[in-house]
């Protein structure tokens, strides 16, 4: 084999290996595998969400106290002719942290750069973003609690003094230079406030927590999103979707899209109360916003173990999920709704779980 032919063969093998590496593994969930009531957005869903996001504070529904505070912060910054203070938004996923970042940039009339904490692996990654900012721009870092330590160290002088310290060279010949940065606004978003480093959290001028939405607010969001999507919906139909959305706008918009598909195929194209209920039942979402796995957990606790405490590992094996998945993805909402309880001996069904399944509670469920 000639050297040229050998190089071509090796290049083909490398290309095939790279293509195989990009293919998703058999256990990786695709966009169609996302739970209808999962507050996390799938990659394919982010583009659809962008068209539904509000553009101004006036369009933003809910979080009244937070939006009032933001309005004051933004107006004061505009009067001074300065960028707004650094902002930190905390709260469960799907409540509008990214939307608020875009609103701040739009209200200030500046550019918006979006990145994520896990993406910024090296200090140079953040340095490239910071040096590319224009005066007054907004830099939004999602999952800011997952920033690497080296990246955090770069952020401290950038946030306080708008300076960037860069180390050139290695060993005895290394030297540090300081670059001036344009004044900018850093907006961080986190779902786990306790994991944000104290020095980083203290450098944000305004820290706000987003709460779950009530049914009336979600109903307004569904009606607004339906108008953007061009889907006819009446008030009762929007209310049925809102009631099953777990207090989360992202879930409400996802359920709206699923009901839209249902009424276009099996109904007359208008989302009424009956059509919404029928569509949500087809997709396995009941009146409490529980899906198939949620109900399986309650069924195991109430029927299979008759109200006795069940360990997390045993519960995971019974429903065919990983313990971490149950603890992180399923338990939080069930606990919030009083459907299950955590005890020192294991998980037990709450009184509301028995009512939801139409069963009579077993006496002395903790024994």
VEXBATOR-21989 format. One line per field, with one value per residue (C-alpha): residue in one letter; x, y, z. Coordinates in steps of 0.02 Angstrom, whole numbers, plus 50000, padded with zeros to 5 digits. Example, Ala and Ser with C-alpha at 12.3 -4.5 7.8 and 13.67 -1.06 7.14 Angstrom:
residues 2
res = (A, S)
u = (50615, 50684)
v = (49775, 49947)
w = (50390, 50357)
//
This chain:
residues 367
res = (X, X, X, X, X, X, X, X, X, X, X, X, X, X, X, X, X, X, X, X, X, X, X, X, X, X, X, X, X, X, X, X, X, X, X, X, X, X, X, X, X, X, X, X, X, X, X, X, X, X, X, X, X, X, X, X, X, X, X, X, X, X, X, X, X, X, X, X, X, X, X, X, X, X, X, X, X, X, X, X, X, X, X, X, X, X, X, X, X, X, X, X, X, X, X, X, X, X, X, X, X, X, X, X, X, X, X, X, X, X, X, X, X, X, X, X, X, X, X, X, X, X, X, X, X, X, X, X, X, X, X, X, X, X, X, X, X, X, X, X, X, X, X, X, X, X, X, X, X, X, X, X, X, X, X, X, X, X, X, X, X, X, X, X, X, X, X, X, X, X, X, X, X, X, X, X, X, X, X, X, X, X, X, X, X, X, X, X, X, X, X, X, X, X, X, X, X, X, X, X, X, X, X, X, X, X, X, X, X, X, X, X, X, X, X, X, X, X, X, X, X, X, X, X, X, X, X, X, X, X, X, X, X, X, X, X, X, X, X, X, X, X, X, X, X, X, X, X, X, X, X, X, X, X, X, X, X, X, X, X, X, X, X, X, X, X, X, X, X, X, X, X, X, X, X, X, X, X, X, X, X, X, X, X, X, X, X, X, X, X, X, X, X, X, X, X, X, X, X, X, X, X, X, X, X, X, X, X, X, X, X, X, X, X, X, X, X, X, X, X, X, X, X, X, X, X, X, X, X, X, X, X, X, X, X, X, X, X, X, X, X, X, X, X, X, X, X, X, X, X, X, X, X, X, X, X, X, X, X, X, X, X, X, X, X, X, X)
u = (50000, 50068, 50087, 49951, 49829, 49871, 49835, 49666, 49619, 49668, 49571, 49416, 49432, 49449, 49295, 49195, 49249, 49203, 49032, 49002, 49053, 48922, 48782, 48675, 48693, 48549, 48509, 48510, 48338, 48287, 48169, 48020, 48066, 48042, 47905, 47758, 47773, 47963, 48014, 48180, 48180, 48240, 48367, 48239, 48112, 48219, 48188, 48000, 48009, 48100, 47948, 47834, 47942, 47883, 47988, 47948, 47904, 47728, 47705, 47778, 47642, 47665, 47807, 47730, 47849, 48001, 47948, 47914, 48088, 48164, 48068, 48144, 48320, 48307, 48231, 48362, 48503, 48431, 48418, 48600, 48654, 48741, 48720, 48604, 48676, 48725, 48571, 48550, 48388, 48357, 48217, 48157, 48176, 48045, 47989, 48060, 48239, 48303, 48152, 48188, 48368, 48309, 48184, 48319, 48426, 48277, 48221, 48398, 48414, 48578, 48641, 48621, 48751, 48695, 48804, 48799, 48908, 48960, 49012, 49143, 49277, 49434, 49468, 49504, 49326, 49255, 49392, 49343, 49162, 49204, 49323, 49192, 49058, 49004, 48972, 48816, 48788, 48704, 48797, 48680, 48756, 48633, 48669, 48795, 48822, 48911, 49051, 49227, 49334, 49460, 49319, 49247, 49414, 49410, 49234, 49272, 49375, 49269, 49109, 49181, 49308, 49273, 49451, 49517, 49674, 49767, 49920, 50046, 50181, 50227, 50350, 50471, 50440, 50251, 50175, 50001, 49923, 49760, 49641, 49499, 49327, 49172, 49045, 48920, 48780, 48803, 48642, 48660, 48525, 48529, 48413, 48518, 48560, 48655, 48786, 48830, 48995, 48976, 49102, 49013, 48839, 48893, 48947, 48771, 48683, 48509, 48462, 48284, 48195, 48057, 47909, 47786, 47638, 47457, 47322, 47254, 47426, 47456, 47286, 47337, 47501, 47411, 47291, 47437, 47538, 47387, 47367, 47548, 47531, 47366, 47267, 47085, 47060, 46923, 46943, 46891, 47008, 47153, 47103, 47109, 47286, 47339, 47275, 47388, 47545, 47624, 47639, 47768, 47747, 47862, 47751, 47596, 47665, 47717, 47546, 47467, 47566, 47516, 47332, 47346, 47407, 47263, 47124, 47195, 47191, 47044, 46937, 46873, 47030, 46971, 47035, 46881, 46871, 46820, 46951, 47088, 47044, 47033, 47198, 47291, 47224, 47290, 47462, 47448, 47429, 47294, 47203, 47347, 47476, 47544, 47612, 47628, 47784, 47714, 47560, 47669, 47761, 47597, 47531, 47684, 47670, 47482, 47441, 47597, 47663, 47495, 47558, 47714, 47879, 47978, 48164, 48220, 48315, 48167, 48051, 48168, 48176, 47987, 47957, 48115, 48200, 48365, 48360, 48439, 48307, 48167, 48246, 48285, 48147, 47993, 47996, 48002, 47829, 47753, 47823, 47760, 47585, 47584, 47566, 47716, 47815, 47997, 48027, 48180, 48117, 48078, 47945, 47762, 47605, 47523, 47336, 47310, 47386, 47253, 47115, 47191, 47198, 47022, 47082, 47048, 47202, 47279, 47288, 47459, 47551, 47716, 47722)
v = (50000, 50168, 50306, 50408, 50262, 50226, 50407, 50398, 50238, 50312, 50470, 50368, 50268, 50427, 50502, 50344, 50343, 50525, 50493, 50346, 50453, 50582, 50455, 50448, 50293, 50172, 50243, 50425, 50503, 50593, 50742, 50626, 50539, 50694, 50678, 50792, 50860, 50874, 51053, 51033, 51084, 50962, 51031, 51022, 51114, 51268, 51337, 51318, 51404, 51554, 51605, 51599, 51699, 51874, 52017, 52151, 52160, 52213, 52048, 51943, 51855, 51816, 51852, 52023, 52073, 52021, 52112, 52269, 52261, 52233, 52381, 52493, 52425, 52448, 52622, 52681, 52614, 52699, 52866, 52854, 52799, 52647, 52458, 52376, 52290, 52107, 51997, 51821, 51727, 51570, 51444, 51280, 51252, 51314, 51469, 51603, 51642, 51642, 51744, 51875, 51888, 51924, 52051, 52144, 52157, 52213, 52344, 52411, 52412, 52312, 52148, 51979, 51841, 51672, 51532, 51398, 51358, 51181, 51248, 51365, 51236, 51344, 51522, 51562, 51516, 51652, 51774, 51757, 51799, 51946, 52028, 52012, 52108, 52283, 52425, 52387, 52211, 52075, 51912, 51773, 51618, 51477, 51349, 51471, 51357, 51234, 51353, 51284, 51359, 51433, 51518, 51592, 51671, 51763, 51825, 51912, 52059, 52064, 52090, 52213, 52317, 52268, 52207, 52045, 51966, 51854, 51750, 51739, 51607, 51474, 51455, 51594, 51689, 51698, 51869, 51937, 52075, 52166, 52213, 52338, 52270, 52364, 52388, 52248, 52163, 51983, 51885, 51715, 51582, 51435, 51298, 51265, 51426, 51336, 51276, 51452, 51499, 51633, 51755, 51742, 51762, 51917, 52004, 52006, 52169, 52093, 51915, 51856, 51690, 51638, 51546, 51426, 51508, 51496, 51426, 51596, 51653, 51491, 51509, 51680, 51608, 51468, 51591, 51702, 51556, 51487, 51655, 51652, 51472, 51512, 51384, 51423, 51399, 51449, 51497, 51327, 51234, 51344, 51317, 51127, 51138, 51261, 51149, 51007, 51111, 51094, 51282, 51290, 51392, 51277, 51127, 51229, 51272, 51092, 51025, 51157, 51095, 50915, 50960, 51061, 50904, 50806, 50926, 50941, 50752, 50690, 50843, 50996, 51100, 51205, 51174, 51162, 51094, 50921, 50918, 50972, 50837, 50704, 50756, 50761, 50589, 50521, 50586, 50512, 50673, 50665, 50802, 50826, 50838, 50664, 50556, 50366, 50351, 50464, 50354, 50198, 50263, 50293, 50124, 50035, 50126, 50104, 49938, 49832, 49878, 49925, 50088, 50016, 50115, 50075, 50107, 50211, 50068, 49950, 50082, 50110, 49925, 49908, 50042, 50012, 50180, 50232, 50291, 50457, 50485, 50456, 50569, 50712, 50703, 50625, 50648, 50839, 50867, 50719, 50787, 50963, 50897, 50790, 50631, 50545, 50570, 50536, 50448, 50372, 50201, 50244, 50322, 50309, 50366, 50525, 50539, 50629, 50483, 50363, 50484, 50510, 50322, 50296, 50183, 50176, 50217, 50072, 50100, 50132, 50154, 50193, 50023)
w = (50000, 49951, 50084, 49999, 50002, 50183, 50231, 50142, 50235, 50403, 50366, 50321, 50482, 50585, 50502, 50536, 50718, 50739, 50662, 50779, 50928, 50881, 50873, 51029, 51135, 51160, 51332, 51283, 51281, 51124, 51114, 51096, 51260, 51367, 51497, 51461, 51639, 51644, 51689, 51598, 51415, 51283, 51156, 51016, 51124, 51155, 50980, 51003, 51172, 51100, 50998, 51151, 51269, 51319, 51254, 51384, 51568, 51520, 51428, 51569, 51669, 51854, 51977, 52013, 52152, 52053, 51895, 51997, 52071, 51899, 51829, 51962, 51933, 51745, 51750, 51875, 51765, 51611, 51702, 51757, 51584, 51658, 51641, 51766, 51919, 51905, 51931, 51998, 51964, 52066, 52064, 51989, 51801, 51681, 51776, 51660, 51712, 51533, 51477, 51610, 51553, 51376, 51442, 51539, 51382, 51277, 51405, 51416, 51227, 51227, 51158, 51244, 51249, 51317, 51383, 51517, 51667, 51612, 51441, 51516, 51556, 51545, 51598, 51416, 51368, 51480, 51432, 51249, 51292, 51402, 51279, 51141, 51238, 51189, 51311, 51415, 51347, 51451, 51478, 51534, 51616, 51644, 51782, 51855, 52005, 51891, 51844, 51863, 52000, 51877, 51781, 51941, 51983, 51816, 51852, 52017, 51951, 51793, 51893, 52019, 51922, 51741, 51728, 51656, 51727, 51604, 51645, 51503, 51501, 51629, 51769, 51819, 51657, 51680, 51700, 51727, 51625, 51660, 51520, 51529, 51492, 51435, 51573, 51561, 51659, 51712, 51738, 51820, 51833, 51952, 52008, 52163, 52255, 52392, 52267, 52209, 52291, 52425, 52347, 52180, 52255, 52353, 52194, 52122, 52158, 52150, 52196, 52161, 52178, 52059, 52132, 52052, 51965, 52017, 51903, 51849, 51792, 51698, 51615, 51550, 51487, 51395, 51312, 51260, 51191, 51099, 51014, 50957, 50895, 50808, 50907, 50951, 51139, 51258, 51440, 51508, 51394, 51447, 51629, 51611, 51542, 51677, 51816, 51759, 51728, 51901, 51920, 51780, 51618, 51520, 51560, 51519, 51347, 51316, 51363, 51253, 51103, 51140, 51156, 50996, 50907, 50981, 50929, 50753, 50731, 50836, 50870, 50779, 50801, 50950, 51126, 51234, 51411, 51352, 51213, 51333, 51460, 51325, 51248, 51413, 51459, 51295, 51341, 51516, 51618, 51750, 51846, 51969, 51831, 51866, 51727, 51713, 51820, 51956, 51968, 51968, 52122, 52213, 52158, 52228, 52394, 52414, 52332, 52325, 52497, 52575, 52651, 52732, 52718, 52560, 52535, 52387, 52305, 52323, 52252, 52104, 52065, 52072, 51939, 51836, 51864, 51940, 52122, 52076, 51942, 52066, 52196, 52076, 51944, 52024, 52212, 52224, 52152, 52244, 52407, 52371, 52340, 52497, 52396, 52476, 52635, 52678, 52843, 52926, 52872, 52691, 52580, 52626, 52537, 52602, 52634, 52469, 52372, 52436, 52387, 52214, 52182, 52252, 52393, 52578, 52684, 52779, 52967, 53044, 52880, 52969, 53056)
//
